[in-house]
């Protein structure tokens, strides 16, 4: 009797051994893997599309236009966004970012001073009216650059931080590339014209986004309307700060004969912030009117909306050869999008994964995609395992393999 039982066990073992081996092969799961699509019970969503035709009044009055929402990185308007253009005094945003980086790290303080060289004193264009061979506080230089657009002040900063303006410009360009500005090259700190000094509307917008994200504690300087230094009172050249009803609070204007009138402007209201780049306007009046028109349209049409919170569970997926039969499917980070009213009415959200998911699965590992789409566009976000599911042991694999061999389904 005992010999007979042993014979049956051995026979059973060799019968299911191929299935056990196949079940343990992680690279080629034998369970049929079918794409699984679940439609959430939620209103539809429409992704970014070009919202206005090329002949729209919103795209007139400037050679380059770029409008973006910093929180979601959604581009709402673009005209010649990747065309190289002289950035003029909008360059000074980058110069100030180099200063703010030093302040943030503690390597520099607002009360530190820099020397005014004769070279800085002689700089042409807009000036802070610094005196040569004097010491100037860093905070005064910041205000002199933001409010008065002082080319002399930017040179003092460049020489103070790098010893030489061109070396400073090289360091600034390299830092900007690290921040994602791939089509920008600066050869000076002020934006004075040079064939090798250029950027794009897209890069200038990104520069504004990074400025606000990285150094929010210093952003208030860009909203100051006037500054007096050396008994000379000057008003901020950003007329949006004085005249705009569209909640503009910064950041920097620019003008040269080659580039025309330009601005990197930012406006915030009711939980929304936009960054707008204009360049190539024919006058200060045109720059203001084009900007106002765009900001009014953007605030009227768009809102930021949270679709999923971090850690939100979407559903469950079956597990193949796991210690549990299912694993929860989770959104790891908050999903927040900029949507127009019309877009929100056509919301469509699905999530995709392979069915079943093969064990072992670690918590937080990507197992699928969350797809938010509309005609012509879509966003894709990761879907991850909500918990760890270990693989069953040898005996469990044997039972699952036998179950699958007989019934064609996971035990």
Helices and strands as residue ranges (DSSP letters): H 2-24, E 34-39, G 57-59, E 64-69, E 74-79, G 88-90, H 91-105, E 113-115, H 118-121, E 135-137, H 138-146, H 151-162, H 165-178, H 201-214, G 216-223, E 226-229, E 232-235, H 240-243, E 248-256, E 260-269, E 272-281, H 284-301, E 302-308, E 313-320, E 326-330, E 335-340, H 341-345, E 348-355, E 357-358, E 366-374, E 377-385, H 394-407
